[in-house]
Amino acid sequence: MKELKIHNVTVMPKAILNKDGVTRLFMASHCGEHLLLSTGKNSYSVVETTTFNSLLREGEVVDLIKVDVEGAEWLVLEGSGEIIEKVNGWVIELHDCTRQEQIEEWSKKRNYTYR
């Protein structure tokens, strides 16, 4: 693996969800298509989970969080309640477009701009 020489990034082999513990990561043929929500696929790996609430240390502020979790975005947001005011911005890929109004309301309620 190529070393990128970035010093302000910590890689953590965990899935961000709404609870600390473990869950199944359902495997797909392409690594960008693995899912935390079951779709009937048989192959899975057990992965450790945590929340943004658990990750952020006291006094820390985050400039940006990108959420691209293939349908589990609401689980990620549920585990972020305590740190919302410490995050300057979110980029959230909404997997279920029928929930667009809901994510817009979530954003407005927390004083984020939605677009």
C-alpha positions, 0 to 999 in steps of 0.5 A: 500500500502506498504511504500518503504522508498525511498526519491528521487522519486516523483510520479506524476499522469500524462501522459508524452506526447508532450503537457501539458493538458489532454487526454484520457487513454484507459483502458484495462483488465490488467493495463500494457496494458492501451493506450494513443492512441485510438484502438477503445476501449470504456472505458477510463479515462481522465488524465492530461498530461505534457512534460519532458520539463515542468517537469525538473527544471532548472539546473537539470540533469537526469541519466536515463529516461525509456519510456514504453508507448505502442506506444506513445514513439514518442509523449514523445520524441517530448515533450523532445526537450529542455531537451535532453542534460540534460538526460544521458541515455534513455531506450526506448521500441519501440512499432512499430518495423518498426520505429527501424531505426528512433529511431536509427537515433534519438539516434545518432543525439543526441549523444546517443549510440543505441543498 
